[in-house]
């Protein structure tokens, strides 16, 4: 098994993809809108991926609610963005926590029915007035304690619904003044100031999975973004105390370089070769390299470069997949109705 989570090109597994995946055995897969048409089609795709792997398989999705949702009407309902619960928390904290737990439980029930086992949620990024709107209304608040409380409710709901959660973007993306999909954000806050960003991740350091930030923190490592920085990942493991499975954010994001135009972050962040990007993230201390686009040439470069998964990373992956229970069989609509009643109170 290789330490990769990979995307796919379309609604089914292509012949070239099948050959690549069988030869290299990625640890898991991630689905995007291009992979989704109808409930039956998604179930068939997740079943085919699982059958091909021959084992219980992490199949990921970014289903946050609001503007980040791969599953949308008419087949699936809309879910609120994190800011809806953040605003309710300011009025009624206990109500907001329970509403978000029920929201996550409804999400998990929906995903488990489709064969999706991991949701890239919750965001623990503390919203900052100077931060780029790429986080914006996805955030659970502007105060670390609130973000941690709502993040815990999200993890509790996902776990009760039988789906693994992923805290992101560790050690904190809220202060970043740029969108890492497009360029490399550089945060110049002091080490003491960064404690505010780290706090929710430290509080929830027992989460099963985490995703790194493609952000450079000059107070820790001025030369490398978190995903590629042994110093930042050591801080994640020791100071923050996160012991679970650590995956990179998407290796295709331009914070790591722009293959078509030449690197616009300088130095070690400007890795044009995708195999080199994956290897650099693993060498820095990530357990899994995440690649989302489904671009076959990029996936092949990654698969032909990275080593087999380490024993430690494999153990953390097994523990993460065992973290979620079998899931509650109550229909998703009941959890969503209860959530909506609580949201109406705010």
N, C-alpha and C positions, 0 to 999 in steps of 0.2 A: 504494500500500500504506500502511495506517495502522499506527502504532506501538502495537499492542494484541495481547495474547493473551487470547482470550475463551473462556468456557465455553458449554455448550449445555444446553438444557432436558431432553432425553430421549435415547432410544436411537437416534433418527434425526434428521436435520436437518429442523426444522419449516419450513413454507412461509414464515412471517414471518421466521424466521432466515435462510433462504436468500436472501430478497430483501435483507435488511439486509447480509448478508455480501458479496453480489455488488456492492452499491452502494458499500461502504466498504473491502472487501478487507483484513480483519485480517491481521497478519503471521503469526499462528498461533492455535492452539486448545489448550485443556487439558481433559482428561477426568476425570470423577469417577465415583463408584459409580453415580449415577443414569444414567450413560451406558453402563453395562456390564451385559451379560446373559450372553453366551456368546462363545467365540472367533470364531465365524463372524460374529456380529453386530458385534463390535468391528472386525474386518477390513473389513466392509462400510462401517461408519461412517468409519473412517480413509481408506478408498479414496474415499468420496464427498466428504470434505473436501478431499482432495488433488486430485481431478478438478475440483472447483468452483474451487479456487485456480489450477489450471493451472501449478503449479510445485512443486518440492520444498518440503515444508511442515513447520515445527516443530509437532509434535503432542506435548503435554506430558502428564505424569502424575506424581502424588506416589505413587511405589511405593518406600517406604523399607524396608519390613519391619516386623514387630511391629504396633503399633497403628495405624500410618499405612500403609495398603495399600488401594488401590482394587480390585485384582484379588485375589480370595480363592477358597478352595475352594467348590464342588467342581471348578471348571474349572481353577483355578490353585493351585500349592502355597503354603504359608506360607513366608515368609522371616524370618530372625531380625532383631530390633531391633539398633541400633548397640551397645547396652550389652553384648550377648553377646560381641562382638569386643573391646570395651574390657576386659572381664574376662579374656578369654584373653590379651590383650596383657600384662597384669600378670604372667602366668605364663610366656608364651613369645611375645615380640614378633614374631619372624620368622614363626612359625606363624600368629599372628593376622593379620599383613599379607597372607600368602598366602591364608588362608581368606577374608578380606574381598575380595581381588581376584577370587577364584573366585566368590564370592557375587555380586559386581557383574557379572561376566561372564555368569553364569546369568540374572540379572535382565535384562541387555541382550538376551540371546538370546531370552528370552520376549517382551520388548517389541517387538523388531524384527520378530518373526513376526506381531505384531498390527498393524504399521504405525505404531507409536509411536516417535518419534525422539528424545525428550528426557525424561530422568528427573530430577525435582527432588531431587537427591541428589549429593553428600554434605552432611550438616550439619557445619559447622565450628564450631558453637557450643560453647565450652568449658563443660562442666557445672560449676555453682557450687552449693555447699550451701545458699545463700540464695536460689537461683533458683526460679522457678515450675516445677512439674512438666510444663508444656506442652512443655518440652524433655526433661527427665528421662531416661528410658531410651532416648530417640532419640539421645542424644549419644554421641560416640566416646571420651569420657574427660574427665578433670578436669585434664589437663596439656596445654598447647598443643603440645608436640612430639609427643605421642602422637596427638592429634587430627589434626595435619597428616600424620603418617605413615599413619594409617588412611584419612584423606581422600584422600591421593594414591593409595593402593591402590584405593579405590573408583573414582576417575576413570580409573585405568589399566584396570580391568576393564570399565567401561562403554565406554571407547573401543575396546578390543579387540573388544567385542561389537557395535560399530556404532551406539552410542547416545551422545548428547551429555549431559554431566553439568552440574549447576547447583550451585555452592557457595552455602550459605545458613546463617544469615541475616546478611548482611554489614552492619555491621562486628562483629556478635556479639550473640546473644540470650540466652546462658546466664546472665548476671547479672540479667536482668530478673525482677522480683518479681511480675509479673502476666502473664496470658494476653492477648496482643494481639488475639485473636479477640473478646475481651469488653470490654477497656478498654485505655487507653494506658499501657504500662509506662514508668516514668521511672527512669533509672539515674543515680545521683548520684555514682558513683565518679569519682575524679580522672583527669585525662588520663594520668598515669603508671600508675595502676592499670588503665586500659583497655588498655594495651599487651598484657596477658595475653590479652585477648579478640581483639585484632587479629592476634596472631602467626600463627595458622593461615591466615588469609586472606592475610597478607603472604607466607607461605611458598608458598602455592598461587595466587599472583596471576596466573599464566598460564592459569588455568582458562577454559574457553570462555564460560561464563555464570555470573552471580551474581544472587541475589535479596536485596533489601534487607530490613532489619528495621523494623517499625513500632514503634520504640523511641526515646524521647527520651534523649539523653546530655547532661546539663546542662553537662558540662565542654567540650562542643563547640558545641552550639546548644541553649540552654535553652528556646527557644520552639517548635521544630519537631522532629517525629520524623525519623528518618534518611531515610525515603522522600520527605519533603517539604522536606528541608533542603539547600540548595546547599552549606552549609559541610561537612556530613557527607559529601555525595557528592564534594566536592572532596577531602576527606581520603581517601575510598575510591580515587579516581583517582590521587592524588599520593603521599600518605604510605604507604598500603597498596600502591599501584602496580597496581591491577587495571585492565586495559586491554580486557577482553572485554565482552560484551553484558550490560548491567545492567538487570534488570527489577525492578519494584516487587513487593512481596508483594501479596496479594489486596486490591484496593481496597474490598471489601465488609466487611473486618474492622472491628470497632467501635473500634479504636484511632484510626481516622480520623473517628469520629463515629457516632452512632446515629440514622439517619434517622427511625425511628418515634417515638422518645422525645425527640428534641432532643439536641444534642451534649453529651456529658459530658466529653470533653476540651475545654478552653477554647481560644479563639483560633484560630490558623490550622490546628490539627489537626482542628477540628470542622467538616469540610466535608460538608454534607448533600447537595449535588448531585454526582452521580457524574461528570458531565462536568468539574466543577471539581476533583474529586479527581484524575482522570486528568491533566488539564492541569497541576495543581500538581506532580505527580510528574515529569512530563516537563520542566517548567520548572526543577525542582530539579536535573535532570541524568540522570534515568533514561532509558534508550533505549526501553523498552517499559513500558506500563501493563498490569498483569495484573488481569483481572476474572473471577471463578470461578463465580459462582452460577448463571449462565444466565438470570437475571431479564431479561426482554426490555426492559422500560422502562429499566432501568439501562444495559444495553448500548447501546440506542439513544441515550441521553443522552451516553454516552461517544463513540460513533461520530460524532455530530453536532457534537461539540465539538473533538476533537483534530485537529491538522493532519496532513499527510502525514508519513511517516517521513523523518528527515533522512538525508543521504547518509552521514554518519559512522555513524549507528545501523544503516543498511542494510548497510554494509560490515562492521560488527561481527557482525551477524546472519549474513551469508554466511560469515564466517570461522568462527563457532561451528558452523554446520551442516556445514562442511567438516572440522571438527576430528576427528570420529569416522570411523573407517575403514569399509570395507564390511561388516565383521563376520565373526566366525568361524562356520562352519557346523556345528561340533560340537553335538550335541543338548544342550539345557539341562540335562537330567537328569545328564549326565556331569559337568558343572561342579558341580552341586549335590551329587552323591555325593562328589566330591573335597573339597568344602568341609566336608561333614559328617564326613568322616574326620579332617580337621584339627581341627575343633571338638571332636571326641571326645577329642583329646589333652589338652585343657584341663579 
